[in-house]
């Protein structure tokens, strides 16, 4: 049976702090059975390097560099590629997330400025009245930031700041990351039990999506090295 492209999801990473959230969400998306369209800005590459020690090549993207062992349903698009399906409203999707969402990207979306594939795809989701989730990670917020958040909200987007809760008594850094990622998944209709829910207890211990952000860079570097060796590199 041919997969329904209307179930496709889009994830865009931009140059704000919060790379662990983005990588964790990508892993959960990839294991959901949905096709995932990924695009990354040059500034996001620097953030991935600084926050997680990951080296991403936008011109020769390798999913292993971000810890994806199984990436059969991942579709990578270069941020300058306006020929990508997600640049058009005729290409059906179930929603898009910009995570982390820089204030510059937020401002572009709020103003309808589409200078790259990320802002174009976001504009498409707004005009087609599809789910668009923007996840900023900035503090404090200026009046300009707040007004841009208001404008995108009025246009139909959901502003979901990366603000982890504490009522679930987190024990690890990953618990705080999963709290935010779980809320994003809820907005996309992705069933998950990666974080505790009020009144429902903790995450499912059988959940195979559990991870360790502290070891992510070491694991991806090891896998990349093994791949290069097997290819005679």
RAGI-V181275 format. One record per run of one state. SS is the DSSP state (A for helix, B for strand, O for the rest). FROM is the first residue (numbers start at 1). TO is the last residue. If there is no record, write none. Layout:
ss=SS from=FROM to=TO
ss=SS from=FROM to=TO
//
This chain:
ss=O from=1 to=4
ss=A from=5 to=7
ss=O from=8 to=8
ss=B from=9 to=13
ss=O from=14 to=18
ss=A from=19 to=30
ss=O from=31 to=35
ss=B from=36 to=40
ss=O from=41 to=41
ss=A from=42 to=52
ss=O from=53 to=62
ss=A from=63 to=66
ss=O from=67 to=73
ss=B from=74 to=76
ss=O from=77 to=84
ss=A from=85 to=87
ss=O from=88 to=94
ss=B from=95 to=101
ss=O from=102 to=102
ss=A from=103 to=111
ss=O from=112 to=116
ss=A from=117 to=127
ss=O from=128 to=131
ss=B from=132 to=136
ss=O from=137 to=142
ss=A from=143 to=154
ss=O from=155 to=157
ss=B from=158 to=159
ss=O from=160 to=172
ss=A from=173 to=188
ss=O from=189 to=196
ss=B from=197 to=197
ss=O from=198 to=200
ss=B from=201 to=201
ss=O from=202 to=212
ss=A from=213 to=230
ss=O from=231 to=233
//
